């Protein structure tokens, strides 16, 4: 989200926080010197993040923990500069003991120099917030690996923290003149215990040159249960969204019959002028990049195949149903849906050229990935009020209702609607997991990752997300190893979509 500059000017962007929560993507703040303004900004982001998740009760305790962790990370970076300038080996026990005797006094007396050197040498402190799978992850990272002495010291403090039952007891018994971090860690563990957590929720590790301190928190179960209950009640009331018209249902029945001939499918489609027009328009769009225009449904069926035609039917039917419920205010959502469909199909053709099923399913999955959002956005005011009444009757808080309407659970809602419309299991799964491809089954993971990547690229172009927020496993799956590479893919897809 933010990096510090010479004169930090930071402001809270709630829209990015909300989007990160709904998409399960990380928020990151990087600082090299941790000025007061940046420290306050981190606290504001954490507060807003917890509030959006309905976890305000943790705020006081977690803000203390955050301050402790980022301060320790900054000190660790300062220590690296100090030892290097003193020609002392940080990893040598004798040098470490010698350096720590004067570290605190000398760095405090010349702190501006050491902070400037930290920035010059690229030593950072990074805060990462993320919520996924009903858990909140708070990480503080710095690119100075712990020495064995520091690692052991930290774990000794964590073990000692179990001896104390109160902050007062800890303060009277902990004596630490060399670094000052000991008491802070003990108090932090006591703070976590106040919100029902243990030392198991706190992790320290070193990976790829970084020291990572991590707090893992379960999201309030009552909030999760409320969202699930409200989502299912919502689906029970969506009878105002009609089933597909009979012509589409008839063609789907034919496609599902293994004995049906392609000529029979083409004839059934051709008997509906509106459906024929919509399908030919879709087949001839730039999305499918045909060498020459397709002029008949019979040719379309041959070119696209049975599975492809079925996906197109679901796309056309869903679009007609959902577009009929809304007005001009939903135009932006539909533009995004068509963009993601276009990107999904073209990414599938490039990255999954040998898997025809993924290519055939990519367009409809991309188009309908945000079906849950589309239904919320197009719902009639009376329908929304009915949902509000049910939430009140079930003693669900107004916050649950507001989160539902804001699309917090839109993947699940979209999947439930797709089930109601008897969509194939693979499409239901992609809609449900398009923000969390690692949760998809092995059979649907690659297609889900394609739609995830298409969706993220769409938001990347509008600067709603940054490169670091992309799932690294998905980028690796498709051989994307740098932002420059991602940028080229984004530029090509964007230019092609504009030409469509």
GIGI-V872462 format. One record per residue. PSI is psi in radians with two decimals (* if undefined). OMEGA is omega in radians with two decimals (999 if undefined). NEAR is the number of other ideal C-beta (glycine too) atoms within 8 Angstrom. Layout:
psi | omega | near
PSI | OMEGA | NEAR
PSI | OMEGA | NEAR
This chain:
psi | omega | near
-0.75 | -2.94 | 8
2.55 | 2.95 | 8
2.62 | 3.13 | 7
2.68 | 3.10 | 13
-3.03 | -3.10 | 6
-0.76 | 3.05 | 2
1.66 | -3.01 | 4
2.25 | 3.03 | 9
1.73 | -3.03 | 6
2.48 | 3.10 | 9
2.61 | -3.07 | 4
2.31 | 3.09 | 9
1.61 | -3.07 | 7
-0.51 | -3.12 | 8
-0.68 | 3.12 | 7
-0.61 | 3.11 | 10
-0.80 | 3.14 | 14
-0.76 | -3.12 | 10
-0.73 | -3.14 | 12
-0.68 | 3.14 | 14
-0.79 | -3.09 | 12
-0.56 | -3.11 | 11
-0.09 | -3.13 | 9
0.43 | -3.11 | 10
2.71 | -3.06 | 13
2.64 | 2.93 | 9
2.38 | -3.10 | 14
2.42 | 3.05 | 12
2.20 | -3.10 | 13
2.36 | 3.08 | 11
2.62 | 3.11 | 13
-0.43 | -3.06 | 13
-0.19 | -3.13 | 11
1.03 | 3.05 | 11
2.89 | -3.09 | 9
-0.69 | -3.12 | 5
-0.67 | -3.14 | 10
-0.67 | 3.10 | 15
-0.74 | 3.12 | 11
-0.68 | 3.12 | 8
-0.74 | 3.10 | 13
-0.75 | 3.13 | 12
-0.70 | 3.13 | 11
-0.74 | 3.13 | 9
-0.78 | 3.12 | 15
-0.75 | 3.13 | 15
-0.82 | 3.14 | 10
-0.67 | 3.14 | 11
-0.85 | 3.14 | 13
-0.69 | 3.14 | 13
-0.74 | 3.13 | 10
-0.51 | 3.14 | 10
0.02 | -3.12 | 12
0.50 | -3.09 | 9
0.63 | -3.07 | 13
-0.51 | -3.08 | 7
-0.31 | 3.13 | 5
-0.18 | -2.94 | 10
-0.93 | -3.07 | 12
-0.77 | -3.08 | 6
-0.74 | -3.09 | 11
-0.52 | 3.06 | 15
-0.68 | 3.06 | 11
-0.82 | -3.13 | 11
-0.76 | 3.14 | 13
-0.83 | -3.12 | 14
-0.70 | 3.14 | 10
-0.77 | -3.07 | 12
-0.75 | -3.12 | 11
-0.60 | 3.10 | 15
-0.74 | 3.11 | 10
-0.68 | 3.13 | 12
-0.73 | 3.10 | 14
-0.71 | 3.12 | 13
-0.70 | 3.13 | 10
-0.69 | 3.10 | 13
-0.74 | 3.11 | 15
-0.68 | -3.13 | 13
-0.67 | -3.14 | 12
-0.74 | 3.13 | 11
-0.79 | -3.09 | 13
-0.85 | -3.10 | 13
-0.66 | 3.13 | 12
-0.75 | -3.13 | 8
-0.46 | 3.13 | 7
0.03 | -3.09 | 7
0.68 | 3.11 | 4
2.53 | 3.13 | 11
1.96 | -3.09 | 7
-0.48 | -3.05 | 11
0.04 | 3.08 | 6
2.21 | -3.05 | 8
-0.73 | -3.13 | 6
-0.84 | 3.11 | 6
-0.67 | -3.12 | 11
-0.81 | -3.14 | 14
-0.71 | 3.14 | 8
-0.82 | -3.10 | 8
-0.64 | -3.09 | 14
-0.27 | 3.11 | 10
-0.56 | -3.07 | 7
-0.09 | -3.05 | 7
-0.94 | -3.02 | 11
-0.88 | -3.07 | 10
-0.81 | -3.04 | 7
-0.61 | 3.13 | 9
-0.66 | 3.11 | 11
-0.61 | -3.14 | 7
-0.29 | -3.11 | 6
0.75 | -2.97 | 8
-0.60 | -3.12 | 9
-0.68 | 3.12 | 6
-0.82 | -3.07 | 7
-0.63 | 3.09 | 12
-0.69 | 3.11 | 11
-0.68 | 3.13 | 9
-0.61 | 3.09 | 10
-0.77 | -3.14 | 14
-0.71 | -3.12 | 10
-0.65 | -3.11 | 6
0.02 | 3.05 | 7
0.42 | 3.09 | 7
2.03 | -3.01 | 12
2.88 | 2.93 | 10
2.27 | -3.04 | 14
2.26 | 3.03 | 12
2.30 | 3.09 | 15
2.24 | 3.08 | 12
2.39 | 3.11 | 15
2.54 | 3.02 | 11
2.19 | 3.10 | 11
2.60 | 3.05 | 7
0.76 | 3.09 | 5
0.48 | 3.09 | 6
2.62 | 3.04 | 10
2.30 | 3.09 | 13
2.17 | 3.05 | 13
2.07 | -3.12 | 14
2.45 | 2.94 | 12
2.17 | -3.10 | 14
2.51 | 2.95 | 12
2.55 | -3.03 | 14
0.87 | 2.99 | 10
1.88 | -3.11 | 10
2.45 | 3.08 | 7
2.47 | 2.96 | 11
2.89 | 3.10 | 9
-0.72 | -3.13 | 7
-0.78 | -3.13 | 8
-0.73 | -3.12 | 9
-0.80 | 3.14 | 11
-0.73 | 3.14 | 8
-0.77 | -3.14 | 10
-0.77 | -3.12 | 12
-0.53 | 3.04 | 9
-0.74 | 3.12 | 8
-0.69 | 3.12 | 12
-0.69 | 3.13 | 13
-0.71 | -3.13 | 7
-0.50 | -3.12 | 10
-0.45 | -3.11 | 13
-0.27 | -3.11 | 8
-0.36 | -2.97 | 5
2.55 | 3.12 | 12
-0.14 | 3.13 | 3
2.80 | 3.11 | 7
-0.72 | -3.14 | 8
-0.76 | 3.13 | 6
-0.72 | 3.14 | 9
-0.74 | -3.08 | 14
-0.53 | -3.12 | 9
-0.33 | -3.05 | 5
-0.43 | -3.11 | 8
2.14 | 3.07 | 9
2.11 | -3.09 | 4
1.72 | -3.07 | 9
-0.26 | -2.99 | 4
-0.71 | -3.06 | 7
-0.47 | 3.08 | 10
-0.03 | -3.10 | 9
-0.31 | -3.03 | 11
-0.89 | -3.10 | 11
-0.68 | -3.13 | 11
-0.71 | 3.13 | 11
-0.74 | 3.12 | 14
-0.82 | 3.14 | 14
-0.66 | 3.14 | 13
-0.77 | 3.12 | 13
-0.67 | 3.09 | 13
-0.62 | 3.08 | 13
-0.76 | 3.14 | 12
-0.64 | 3.11 | 15
-0.53 | 3.12 | 9
-0.47 | 3.14 | 7
0.45 | 3.00 | 11
0.34 | -3.12 | 4
2.89 | 3.12 | 10
-3.12 | 3.12 | 6
-0.31 | 3.12 | 9
-0.37 | 3.10 | 5
-0.05 | -3.12 | 9
2.24 | -3.09 | 13
2.55 | 3.01 | 8
2.23 | 3.12 | 12
2.87 | 3.08 | 7
2.25 | -3.14 | 9
2.30 | 3.02 | 6
0.78 | 3.08 | 3
0.11 | 3.14 | 6
2.56 | 2.90 | 10
2.24 | -3.07 | 14
2.13 | 2.97 | 12
2.25 | -2.94 | 13
2.35 | 3.01 | 11
2.19 | 3.12 | 14
2.17 | -3.08 | 9
2.38 | 3.02 | 14
2.40 | 3.06 | 8
2.52 | 3.12 | 12
2.06 | -3.09 | 9
-0.57 | 3.14 | 8
-0.70 | 3.11 | 6
-0.77 | -3.13 | 13
-0.78 | 3.12 | 10
-0.70 | 3.14 | 8
-0.76 | 3.12 | 11
-0.73 | 3.14 | 13
-0.77 | 3.14 | 10
-0.81 | -3.13 | 10
-0.65 | 3.13 | 17
-0.76 | -3.13 | 13
-0.64 | 3.08 | 9
-0.65 | 3.12 | 12
-0.79 | -3.10 | 11
-0.61 | 3.13 | 11
-0.46 | -3.06 | 6
0.08 | -3.05 | 11
0.50 | 3.06 | 10
-0.34 | 3.09 | 4
-0.33 | 3.04 | 8
1.92 | -3.01 | 9
2.78 | 2.94 | 6
2.89 | 3.12 | 4
2.66 | 3.13 | 12
2.77 | -2.97 | 8
-0.62 | -3.11 | 6
-0.68 | 3.11 | 11
-0.71 | 3.12 | 12
-0.68 | -3.12 | 10
-0.77 | 3.13 | 9
-0.70 | 3.11 | 13
-0.69 | 3.11 | 11
-0.70 | 3.11 | 8
-0.77 | -3.13 | 11
-0.61 | -3.12 | 12
-0.25 | 3.13 | 5
2.00 | -3.08 | 7
-0.35 | -3.11 | 3
-0.08 | -3.11 | 3
2.40 | 3.10 | 9
2.64 | 3.13 | 5
-0.59 | 3.14 | 10
-0.58 | 3.12 | 7
-0.67 | 3.12 | 9
-0.78 | 3.14 | 15
-0.69 | -3.13 | 13
-0.70 | 3.14 | 8
-0.69 | 3.11 | 11
-0.75 | -3.08 | 15
-0.36 | -3.13 | 10
-0.21 | 3.10 | 6
1.85 | -3.05 | 8
-0.78 | -3.11 | 5
-0.76 | 3.14 | 6
-0.73 | 3.10 | 13
-0.80 | -3.13 | 11
-0.81 | -3.11 | 8
-0.75 | -3.12 | 10
-0.75 | 3.13 | 15
-0.64 | 3.10 | 12
-0.74 | -3.14 | 8
-0.78 | -3.13 | 12
-0.64 | -3.08 | 13
0.04 | 3.12 | 9
2.86 | 3.14 | 8
-0.41 | -3.13 | 9
-0.79 | -3.03 | 11
-0.11 | 2.95 | 10
0.91 | 3.10 | 4
2.56 | -3.12 | 9
-0.61 | 3.10 | 2
2.68 | -3.08 | 4
2.46 | 3.08 | 5
2.15 | -3.00 | 11
-0.14 | 3.14 | 5
2.69 | 3.12 | 8
-0.61 | 3.12 | 11
-0.76 | 3.10 | 10
-0.67 | -3.14 | 9
-0.77 | 3.14 | 14
-0.70 | 3.13 | 14
-0.74 | -3.08 | 8
-0.77 | -3.01 | 9
-0.51 | -3.13 | 11
2.86 | -3.08 | 10
-0.85 | -3.11 | 9
-0.71 | 3.12 | 10
-0.74 | 3.12 | 10
-0.70 | 3.12 | 15
-0.74 | 3.09 | 11
-0.71 | 3.11 | 13
-0.70 | 3.11 | 14
-0.77 | 3.11 | 14
-0.68 | 3.12 | 12
-0.88 | -3.10 | 14
-0.79 | -3.13 | 13
-0.78 | -3.13 | 11
-0.77 | -3.14 | 14
-0.76 | 3.14 | 10
-0.78 | -3.13 | 11
-0.83 | -3.05 | 11
-0.66 | 3.11 | 13
-0.54 | -3.12 | 10
-0.29 | -3.11 | 6
-0.35 | -3.00 | 11
-2.99 | -3.14 | 10
-2.65 | -3.05 | 4
-0.45 | -3.09 | 4
-0.31 | -3.13 | 6
0.04 | -3.06 | 12
-0.70 | -3.10 | 7
-0.71 | 3.12 | 6
-0.71 | -3.14 | 11
-0.64 | 3.09 | 11
-0.75 | 3.10 | 8
-0.74 | -3.12 | 10
-0.78 | -3.14 | 14
-0.61 | 3.11 | 9
-0.80 | -3.13 | 10
-0.64 | 3.08 | 16
-0.80 | 3.12 | 16
-0.82 | -3.14 | 16
-0.76 | -3.11 | 15
-0.81 | -3.10 | 15
-0.78 | -3.10 | 14
-0.58 | 3.03 | 11
-0.71 | 3.13 | 14
-0.73 | -3.14 | 14
-0.57 | -3.11 | 9
-0.73 | -3.04 | 7
-0.30 | -3.08 | 8
0.74 | -3.03 | 12
-0.48 | -3.09 | 7
-0.04 | -3.11 | 4
1.62 | -3.06 | 9
-0.62 | -3.11 | 8
-0.74 | 3.13 | 7
-0.75 | 3.12 | 12
-0.80 | -3.10 | 13
-0.59 | -3.08 | 12
-0.25 | -2.98 | 15
-0.69 | -3.06 | 17
-0.89 | -3.10 | 15
-0.66 | 3.11 | 14
-0.70 | 3.09 | 17
-0.73 | -3.12 | 18
-0.67 | -3.00 | 13
0.20 | -3.09 | 15
-0.61 | -3.13 | 14
0.55 | -3.12 | 13
-0.68 | 3.12 | 15
-0.77 | 3.10 | 16
-0.74 | -3.11 | 11
-0.70 | 3.14 | 15
-0.75 | 3.10 | 15
-0.73 | -3.07 | 12
-0.49 | -3.05 | 10
0.02 | -3.09 | 10
2.44 | 3.11 | 9
2.53 | -3.13 | 7
-0.65 | 3.12 | 6
-0.65 | 3.13 | 6
-0.75 | 3.11 | 10
-0.71 | -3.14 | 10
-0.61 | 3.08 | 8
-0.73 | 3.10 | 9
-0.73 | 3.12 | 15
-0.71 | 3.12 | 9
-0.75 | -3.13 | 8
-0.71 | 3.10 | 11
-0.71 | 3.12 | 14
-0.74 | 3.14 | 8
-0.59 | -3.12 | 6
0.13 | -3.13 | 9
0.59 | 3.04 | 4
2.38 | -3.05 | 10
2.69 | 3.06 | 7
-0.53 | 3.13 | 6
-0.66 | 3.12 | 8
-0.79 | 3.14 | 13
-0.77 | -3.13 | 13
-0.70 | 3.12 | 8
-0.67 | 3.12 | 11
-0.85 | -3.13 | 15
-0.51 | 3.14 | 9
-0.15 | 3.07 | 8
0.29 | -3.11 | 9
-0.65 | -3.10 | 9
0.53 | -2.95 | 13
-0.44 | 3.08 | 13
-0.79 | 3.13 | 13
-0.75 | 3.13 | 11
-0.78 | 3.12 | 16
-0.70 | 3.13 | 18
-0.68 | 3.13 | 13
-0.65 | 3.09 | 11
-0.74 | 3.12 | 14
-0.63 | 3.07 | 13
-0.73 | 3.12 | 9
-0.58 | -3.13 | 8
0.18 | 3.08 | 9
0.73 | 3.07 | 4
2.75 | 3.04 | 9
2.61 | -3.08 | 7
-0.64 | -3.08 | 6
-0.66 | 3.13 | 11
-0.72 | 3.10 | 15
-0.78 | -3.11 | 12
-0.75 | -3.13 | 13
-0.74 | 3.11 | 16
-0.73 | -3.10 | 16
-0.66 | -2.97 | 10
0.32 | -3.03 | 13
-0.27 | 3.04 | 14
-0.17 | -3.09 | 10
1.22 | -3.07 | 11
-0.43 | 3.12 | 13
-0.28 | 3.12 | 7
-0.20 | -3.14 | 6
2.73 | 3.11 | 12
2.76 | 3.12 | 6
-0.60 | -3.10 | 4
-0.44 | -3.07 | 5
0.01 | -3.00 | 12
-0.72 | -3.07 | 11
-0.77 | 3.11 | 10
-0.73 | 3.10 | 14
-0.69 | 3.12 | 14
-0.63 | 3.08 | 14
-0.84 | -3.12 | 17
-0.69 | 3.06 | 16
-0.84 | -3.11 | 13
-0.72 | 3.12 | 13
-0.76 | -3.14 | 14
-0.80 | -3.14 | 14
-0.66 | 3.10 | 13
-0.67 | 3.11 | 13
-0.75 | 3.12 | 12
-0.52 | 3.12 | 10
-0.70 | -3.13 | 14
-0.55 | -3.12 | 8
0.19 | 3.08 | 6
0.44 | 3.07 | 6
-0.44 | 3.06 | 8
2.77 | 3.12 | 11
2.91 | -3.08 | 8
-0.73 | -3.07 | 7
-0.34 | -3.08 | 6
-0.16 | 3.08 | 11
2.50 | 3.10 | 13
2.11 | -3.08 | 10
-0.62 | 3.13 | 6
-0.64 | 3.11 | 8
-0.76 | 3.11 | 12
-0.74 | 3.12 | 11
-0.67 | -3.13 | 9
-0.63 | -3.08 | 8
0.26 | 3.04 | 10
0.51 | 3.13 | 5
1.95 | -3.00 | 9
0.00 | -3.12 | 6
2.82 | 3.10 | 6
-0.56 | 3.12 | 6
-0.72 | 3.13 | 6
-0.76 | 3.10 | 9
-0.70 | -3.14 | 14
-0.68 | 3.12 | 8
-0.72 | 3.09 | 8
-0.77 | -3.14 | 10
-0.78 | -3.13 | 11
-0.75 | -3.13 | 8
-0.78 | -3.14 | 8
-0.74 | -3.13 | 13
-0.78 | -3.14 | 9
-0.70 | -3.14 | 8
-0.66 | 3.14 | 11
-0.69 | 3.12 | 11
-0.47 | 3.13 | 6
-0.23 | -3.09 | 6
* | 999 | 8
